[in-house]
Amino acid sequence: MQIEVTDSEAMQIYSQRHWKSKGKKKYLPLIILAMAFSVSIFIYSPGREWLSLAILIFLTSPAVYLSLKSARASGKYARNQIEGQI
């Protein structure tokens, strides 16, 4: 028995498979964000809000980069899997 799926459904399935295969690496951006937030709260002082905001932005940039890199890799994996089956 063969089930028909659309391309968007197949993209979602393969993207989820790639995301689940990453294991513990998928939690790294969340850990970086939590650490950046806690450091910026620790450094916060009235009158120097800009300093904690600057540190928060600086420390969250690696987490954003890793998230975008993972999303691109997931999409690329899904496209390769779909094209390989056709």
FENDA-V449488 format. One line per field, one symbol per residue. phi: phi as a letter, one per 20 degrees, with the letter a starting at -180 (. if undefined). burial: I if it has 16 or more other ideal C-beta (glycine too) atoms within 10 Angstrom, else O. A space follows every 10 residues. Layout:
phi = ???
burial = ???
This chain:
phi = .ddeceffff ffffffffff ffmfffegff ffffffffff ffegbgncff fffffffffe gfffffffff ffffffffff ffffef
burial = OOOOOOOOOO IOOIIOOIOO OOOOOOOOIO OIIOOIOOOI OOOOOOOOOO OIOOIIOOII OOIOOIIOOI OOOIOOIIOO IOOOOO
